[in-house]
């Protein structure tokens, strides 16, 4: 049983690397999980035995359909449990990752759907990671790290925090740095950012800033339905029920994504948008649940 749990943990890492890099090698896995290469190779053999991965060209690894499905279930269960532990059991955000890591492995599909319904289909876990619908793909984020985006004078909204290291996560939460919070960058040094939060100045080392993902906050956000045809904007946030937010995320309307109004129907509804090189038609009612900030030089 322990071997299967370890293999499932590695499977999630394979999934994450494949989404981000497009390919996965044993060397990349070794760097990602900080374990000896010999141990990783043994675990990869277990993944191959379960039929979750297969070898590609030049020794690279890729997920099978079964492996992709299992990894998605594990990640979905993990994020639902984190939401449950914060909302229903009152655990602090910085402490839920390890507990959810234990519960995810034993959660059956039926239990997962019951948990999802009890929580009213949340779209985000407490760290800002998207929770997909059953069988849905995990939306990729376009937010950037605070260290990359933090320019003095810029106003930013925190979208996501890294789960690990847990000690650093706990410190960030205590400081008030969590998803949904808006901050302003006051000063920047090579290894330090001075961040203003609720009137207080918080110094952040570069290592901490890299664990925080942010998007710019526009001065005057407007509902997407009010965006003129031909104008380009950046998604700020989506309101509405959890199921609605999930549907918007699945279409690509993640915070930070660029969207352009292409055309409107003769009566102004629905409206067609281009997002992530895909055309999407939305009713005005749905479009107005998405806040955007206009991008200049569109």
N, C-alpha and C positions, 0 to 999 in steps of 0.2 A: 504493500500500500504506500509506504514511504517513497519507494522508487517511482511509483506512478505520480505522486504529488510533485516530486522534484522534476519529473519529466514535463508535467503540465505547466509548472512555473517557467521552465525553459521554453516551452511551446509559445507562451505569451511573449517572450522576448523575441523569438523567431518572427512572430506575427508583427510586432512593432518594428523590427528592423526591415522586414520585407516591405511594409507599407512606406517606410521612410527612405530606404535605400534602393529598393527594387530587387535586391539580391542579398543573400546571407552566406557568410563563410564561418568556419569554425573559429578562425582568428577573431572575427568581429564579435562572435558570441562570447569568446573568452574575455575580450575587453569590456563587453557590456555587463557581464555578471561578476567579474572579478574573481573567477575561480581558475584553478590550474587547467591547462589545455587537456591534460589526460582525463580529468573529471568530465569536462565538456564532451570529449569524444565518446566517453561511455554513455553519457546521457543522450547524445545524438543517436547512438545505436538503439536506445530504448524508443526514441521517437520514430525511428525507421521501423522498428518491430511493431509498434502500434499502428503504423500506416499513416502517421500524421505529417511526415515530411518525406521527400524523395530527393535523390541527388540529381543536380543539374550539371551543366557544363563546368569543367575545370574544378570539380569537387564542391561547387556551391550547393546550398540547400534551398528548397522551395517547399511551401506548404502544399499538401494535397487538399482536395475539397473537404475531406473529413477533418483534416488538421485545422483548416481555416474555420470550419464550423465549431469545432471544440474550443479553439482559442477565443472565438467571438463569444461563446457561451460563458467561458471563464471570466472574461473581461466584463461582460454585462452583469454577471452575478456579483462580481467584486464591487462594481460601482453602485449597484442597488443596495448591497449590504452596507456600504459606507454611508449612503443616504439614510438607510434605516437606523444605523447606529447613532447618527447625529440627531435625526429628527425624532426618533421614538425612544431611544435609550439614553439620550442626553450626553453621549460621549463627546469629548472635544475633538475638533477636526484633526488635530495633530496626532491623535491616538488611534484612529479607526483603521488605518491602512493594514497594520499587522493582524488585527482581528478579522477584517474582511478577507485577508489572504488565507486564513484558516477555513473560514466558512464557505468560500466559493467552491472548493473542491467537492463538497458533499451535497451541494444544492441540486436537486432534480429539476428538470424543466417545469414540472407542475408546481413545485415550490417557488420557482423563480417567477412564474406568472402570477401566483398568489401574492408574492411580495411586491411585485410591480403594481398590481391593482390596489393593494393596501396603501401604497405610497402615492397613489393617484398619478401614476405614469410620469415620474420626474424626467426631465430632459438632461439634468446635470447632476453629477455627484458633488460632494462638498468641496472638492478641490478644483472644480470647474471643468472636469472631463465629461464629454457627452455620453449619455446613456442611450444606446440605440434601441429601436423597437425589436421585437422578436424576429430573428433572422435578418435584421437590417445590418447594413455596413456601418462601421464606425466612422463618423464624419472626421475628416482631417482638419486641424486648426491652421489658420494662416496668421495667428498671433505670433509676435516675435518676443525674444527675451528682453527683459528690462535693460540689460546691459547693452544690447544692440540698439534698442529704440530710444534709450534715455538721453535726450539732448536737453541742456539747460533751457528752461522756459516751457518745455512741452508738457501738456496735460494728457495723462494716460489712464486707461481703465484696466485694472487687473482682470484677466480672463481665466487664468489657470495657474495652479501651483504644482510643482513636482511633488509626487508622493514621498520621494526619498531624496536625501537622508531624513528620517523621521525627526531627528533632533532639530535640524534646521527648519523643517516645516513647522514644528511646534513654536519655535522662536518667531517665525514670520507671523503666525496667527496671533500670538500674544501682542505683537507690535501693531496689530490691526490690519496687516497686509493680507487680504483674502479676496477671492473672486467677487467682482461687482464694485469694489472700492476704487475711487478715483484719486489719483495722486498727481503732484506736480514736481518736476525735476528742478531743483534749485542750483545745485553745483555738481560738476563732474570732474573726477580725477582719474588717473589711469586704473586704479584699483578700488575706487570708492565713489559712491553716488550719495548725494544729499537729497533726500526725498521729503516733500512736505505732505503731511497727512493730517487733516482736521486741525490745522494750525500748528502742528508740531513738526519739527525737523527730525527725520530719522536717518542716521547714517547706515548705508548698506554696502558691505564688501562685495566685490565683483562676483564671488562664488555664490552669494545669496541672490544677487540680482539676476544671475543666469537661470535661477530656479523659478523665476516669476515671468509669466507670459502676459503681454499687454497689447492693447491696440490704442491708437490715438483717439482722443475724445474731441469731436467737433464742437465748435463754439455754439452752433445752433442746429442741433439734430432735428430732423423732420420725419414724419411718416413716409415710408417708401412710396405710398400711393400718390404723394404730392410731388414726387420727383418729375421734372419736365422731361419730355422725350428727348433723347440724345445726350442727356446729362449723366455723368458717371459719379458714383457715390461709394462710400464704404459703410458696410453694415456695422451698427453699433450694438444693438441687442434686439431680441425678439421677446415679445410679451405673449400672454395667452396661456392656455392650458398646457400641461406637459405633453399631451399627444400632439397638439398643434405645433409646439416648439420642435418636437422630434421630426414632424413632417417637413418643417422649414429647414431644419438642419440637414435632412436627407437630400433636399434639393440643392444644398450648397450655401444656404444663407447663414453661415457661421460668422461670428464677430470678426471683423477685419477684412472680410471678403469684399471684393469690388463688384459692383452691380451697375448695369446701365439700363435705363428705360428705353426700349426699342420702338414700341408703337402702342397705341391705345385703340380699343374697339370704337366704332362710330359713336356709341353712347358713353364712352369712357370706361367701360368695364366689360371684359377683363383687360388687364394690362400685361404686355409681354416684356420680359426682362432678359438680359443676357448676364449669366453668372457662371463663372468657371467654364467658359466657352460653350455653354449650353443655354438654349432658349427655354424659358419657363413662363407660362401664363398664370397670373394670379388674379383672383377677384380683388376688387378694391378693399373689401373688408379684411381679407387676409393680408394684403400688402401693407395696410395701415398698422398692423401689429409689429411691423419691423421698423425700427428707427435707423436712419442713415444720416451720414454727414457728407455733403457735396464735396467732390474733389475738383480742384481748380485745373484749368488747362485740359478740360475733357475733350 
